[in-house]
Amino acid sequence: MGSQRNGFKKEHFILSVDVGSTSIRCHVYDKEANIRGSCTNKVVSLYPEVGHVEMDPDALWKGFITVVKCAVQDAGVQMHQIEALGMSTQRGTFTTWDRKTGVPFHNFISWQDQRAADLVKSWNRSCIMKVIHGTMKVLYFLTRQKRSLAASLIVFSTQHVTFRLVWVLTHYKQVRQAIAEGNCCFGTVDSWLLFKLTKGRVHATDYSNASTTGMFDTYQMCWSGFLSSLVSLPLSIFPKVENTGHDFGSTDPSIFGVSIPVMSVMADQQAAMFGECCFDVGDVKITMGTGTFMDINTGSKPHTSIAGLYPVVGWKIGPELVYLAEGNAADTGTAIKWAQELELFSDVQKTSSMAYSVSDSDGVCFVPSFSGLQAPLNDPKACASLMGLKPSTTKSHLVRAILESLAFRNKQLYETMLRETHITIAKIRVDGGVSCNDFVMQLTADLFGRKVARPLHHEMSCLGAAFVAGLGVGYWRTREELKKLQSIDKVFLPRGAPKEGAGSPNPEYIPVLQNWERALRRSMNWYNTH
């Protein structure tokens, strides 16, 4: 690569931006996938009312521009040395804007926002849903088509865009007016940034982002006409869905001084999966950040789940289409942050050694469900709780119980995945802030009875989007090449599992796990007054 200038060979780089819920970060990667320059900017969440979570679109846009310029400067390179740009973004956060002026009609409504909770509840209980479920059960019985089974199990959630968008249409007159005039664009974070980067030329998203909105038909690979007519959402406002690795257009030269091709747009969990090189069926990645997201590569077929695993598109690159099944636990980092604010410890780094300083949690169980329990229990009314406290309980016991609970939730998600997909697990990779905790990782390996590998780089979403963009421009040629660029920080091997029964958990943990499951059941359906 690189052009010959005055006999010097100019190095080229790939730029990748990850827009998360708490920060926007940008990395400049070289051929060896080393980070040559970086920059991070805080994302400020706004809470205009109880349960409402928003972000300012203009602040997000300014933050995006800032991190790109600052990372290139930090790398000590020129903008024209950037070969391609990739981006990975948080999912399910959206806004609507004026197609002509590009001015947003309202703030971004975050995936964490609860304003549509009552709407979701009443729809899930509605007669229409009962009729749909019943009809689809009959259809499935007659045709045995997985699509009908999926439709017979569909329940709406506040994390999906659907009802937050319905809420917008009922509350904002100017949005309804713009729709009537054919002048309204809807988009998740990636679509808005693409629109801004191309000065309004491109209104698009990719399959990985579209598949997590709850309005996309993963079987037909298009926006769901049925669903949109059911809840009266006009398909005219939706972005065009493109491949994950696609030439989305180039940035307007007025922004960075040169025009840079945007070669990948990806949802963050799917990007992390790609960054971890989980290209094969049965590859699993566990991202432990604010929440835990466990994804398994299910190959070219979407997985139809009974226990609440969600089928999403991993990526579509050229003719290749990869699906993932995903389970999540909402309160991983949240639980650790909460314990820190209670001053159970001062430094997060010390939690692992605190947990190891006692031989067990002295019968204490912690249930990490500040925002209900997700798959496989799916109880939004569960409460967070500490049970089995005694006069002998110390801070170390509490910390150990909290860290154990995070590994126990991993075990639940993992078992659900095995039970439901019947796929043989190939490899397991972990990333995200909480994966730095050796106690949680070792216990996870022990409970799975499988080895778990943690990479050296922690920002896997950023790397995944960079990999896809780089492959698109021939910066990297093959996936085998990408696998060779991976550097592992530590491999956690299961202890105490019999060699023949690989995949069975450490037996000494069975009573502890059973005790914790009792605590879990007692925490369920706690908030039933509402």
QUICORSUL-V878074 format. One record per backbone hydrogen bond with DSSP energy under -1.0 kcal/mol. CO is the residue of the C=O (numbers start at 0). NH is the residue of the N-H. E is the energy in kcal/mol with one decimal. If there is no record, write none. Layout:
# QUICORSUL-V878074
{{CO,NH,E} {CO,NH,E}}
This chain:
# QUICORSUL-V878074
{{2,9,-1.7} {4,7,-3.5} {7,4,-2.8} {12,82,-3.1} {13,28,-3.2} {14,85,-2.3} {15,26,-2.5} {16,87,-2.8} {17,24,-2.4} {18,89,-2.2} {21,42,-2.6} {22,19,-2.8} {23,40,-2.5} {24,17,-3.1} {25,38,-1.7} {26,15,-2.4} {27,35,-3.6} {28,13,-2.2} {29,32,-2.4} {33,29,-1.8} {36,27,-2.6} {38,25,-2.8} {40,23,-3.0} {45,53,-2.8} {48,51,-2.1} {50,113,-3.5} {52,109,-2.5} {53,45,-3.2} {54,107,-2.7} {55,59,-2.2} {56,60,-2.3} {57,61,-2.7} {58,62,-2.5} {59,63,-2.1} {60,64,-2.2} {61,65,-2.5} {62,66,-2.4} {63,67,-1.8} {64,68,-2.4} {65,69,-2.7} {66,70,-2.4} {67,71,-2.0} {68,72,-2.0} {69,73,-2.5} {70,74,-1.8} {71,76,-1.9} {72,75,-1.1} {77,80,-1.9} {78,81,-2.0} {80,12,-2.5} {83,14,-2.6} {84,262,-2.4} {85,16,-2.2} {86,265,-2.4} {87,18,-2.9} {88,267,-2.5} {92,188,-1.1} {93,108,-2.9} {94,186,-2.1} {95,104,-2.9} {96,184,-2.7} {97,101,-2.7} {102,97,-2.4} {107,54,-1.6} {108,93,-1.6} {109,112,-1.7} {113,116,-2.3} {115,119,-2.8} {116,120,-2.5} {117,121,-2.7} {118,122,-2.2} {119,123,-2.7} {120,124,-1.5} {125,129,-1.7} {126,130,-2.8} {127,131,-2.8} {128,132,-3.1} {129,133,-2.6} {130,134,-3.0} {131,135,-2.8} {132,136,-2.0} {133,137,-2.0} {134,138,-2.6} {135,139,-2.7} {136,140,-2.4} {137,141,-2.1} {138,142,-3.4} {139,143,-2.6} {144,148,-1.5} {145,149,-2.8} {146,150,-2.3} {147,151,-1.9} {160,163,-1.1} {160,164,-2.2} {161,165,-1.8} {162,166,-2.1} {163,167,-1.8} {164,168,-2.2} {165,169,-1.8} {166,170,-1.9} {167,171,-2.7} {171,175,-1.6} {172,176,-2.5} {173,177,-2.1} {174,178,-2.2} {175,179,-2.2} {176,180,-1.8} {177,182,-3.7} {178,181,-1.5} {182,98,-2.5} {184,96,-2.4} {186,94,-2.2} {187,191,-2.0} {188,192,-2.2} {189,193,-2.5} {190,194,-2.4} {191,195,-2.1} {192,196,-3.0} {193,197,-1.9} {194,199,-3.8} {195,198,-1.4} {196,251,-3.2} {197,200,-1.3} {202,239,-2.1} {204,241,-2.7} {205,209,-2.5} {206,210,-2.4} {208,211,-1.4} {209,212,-1.6} {212,160,-1.7} {212,161,-1.1} {214,223,-2.8} {216,220,-2.0} {216,221,-1.2} {221,216,-3.1} {223,227,-2.3} {224,228,-2.0} {225,229,-2.0} {226,230,-2.1} {227,232,-3.4} {233,236,-1.4} {234,237,-1.5} {236,185,-3.0} {239,204,-2.6} {241,206,-1.3} {243,264,-1.4} {245,247,-1.4} {248,261,-2.6} {251,254,-2.4} {252,256,-1.6} {259,250,-2.4} {260,84,-2.6} {261,247,-2.5} {263,86,-2.0} {265,88,-2.0} {266,270,-2.5} {267,271,-2.4} {268,272,-1.8} {269,273,-1.9} {270,274,-2.8} {271,275,-1.9} {272,277,-2.3} {273,276,-1.7} {276,278,-1.8} {279,282,-2.1} {281,425,-2.4} {282,296,-2.4} {283,428,-2.4} {284,294,-2.6} {285,430,-2.4} {286,292,-2.5} {287,433,-2.5} {288,332,-1.8} {289,331,-1.1} {289,333,-1.4} {290,288,-2.7} {291,328,-2.1} {292,286,-2.7} {293,326,-2.4} {294,284,-2.2} {295,324,-2.0} {296,281,-2.6} {298,322,-3.3} {309,325,-1.9} {311,323,-3.0} {314,321,-2.5} {315,243,-2.0} {315,244,-1.1} {316,319,-1.7} {319,316,-2.0} {321,313,-3.2} {321,314,-1.2} {322,297,-2.5} {323,311,-2.5} {324,295,-2.1} {325,309,-3.1} {326,293,-2.9} {328,291,-3.5} {331,335,-1.4} {332,336,-2.9} {333,337,-2.4} {334,338,-2.1} {335,339,-1.9} {336,340,-2.3} {337,341,-1.5} {338,343,-2.4} {339,342,-1.5} {346,349,-1.9} {347,350,-1.7} {349,353,-2.2} {350,354,-2.4} {351,355,-2.0} {352,356,-1.1} {360,363,-1.7} {364,386,-3.0} {366,368,-1.8} {366,384,-1.3} {368,371,-1.3} {372,378,-1.6} {373,376,-1.5} {373,377,-1.7} {378,372,-2.7} {378,381,-1.4} {380,525,-1.2} {380,526,-2.2} {384,366,-3.0} {386,364,-2.7} {389,392,-1.7} {393,397,-1.9} {394,398,-2.9} {395,399,-2.5} {396,400,-2.5} {397,401,-2.3} {398,402,-2.6} {399,403,-2.9} {400,404,-2.0} {401,405,-1.1} {402,406,-1.5} {403,407,-2.7} {404,408,-2.1} {405,409,-1.6} {406,410,-2.3} {407,411,-2.2} {408,412,-2.5} {409,413,-2.8} {410,414,-2.6} {411,415,-2.2} {412,416,-2.3} {413,417,-2.3} {414,418,-2.8} {415,419,-2.5} {416,420,-2.5} {417,421,-1.5} {426,283,-3.1} {427,452,-2.4} {428,285,-2.8} {430,287,-3.1} {431,434,-1.4} {432,435,-1.5} {433,436,-1.9} {436,440,-2.1} {437,441,-2.9} {438,442,-2.4} {439,443,-2.1} {440,444,-2.3} {441,445,-2.5} {442,446,-2.8} {443,447,-2.3} {444,448,-1.9} {444,449,-1.3} {445,505,-1.3} {448,502,-1.5} {451,491,-3.3} {452,429,-2.3} {453,488,-2.7} {453,489,-1.8} {457,459,-2.0} {458,462,-1.6} {459,463,-2.7} {460,464,-2.1} {461,465,-1.9} {462,466,-2.8} {463,467,-2.2} {464,468,-2.1} {465,469,-3.0} {466,470,-2.5} {467,471,-1.7} {468,472,-1.2} {469,474,-2.3} {469,475,-1.0} {477,481,-1.2} {478,482,-2.4} {479,483,-1.6} {482,485,-1.2} {486,455,-3.2} {489,453,-2.9} {491,451,-2.3} {500,503,-2.2} {505,508,-1.9} {506,509,-1.7} {508,512,-2.7} {509,513,-2.5} {510,514,-2.4} {511,515,-2.2} {512,516,-2.3} {513,517,-1.6} {514,518,-1.8} {515,519,-2.3} {516,520,-2.1} {517,521,-1.9} {518,522,-1.2} {522,382,-2.2} {525,527,-1.8}}
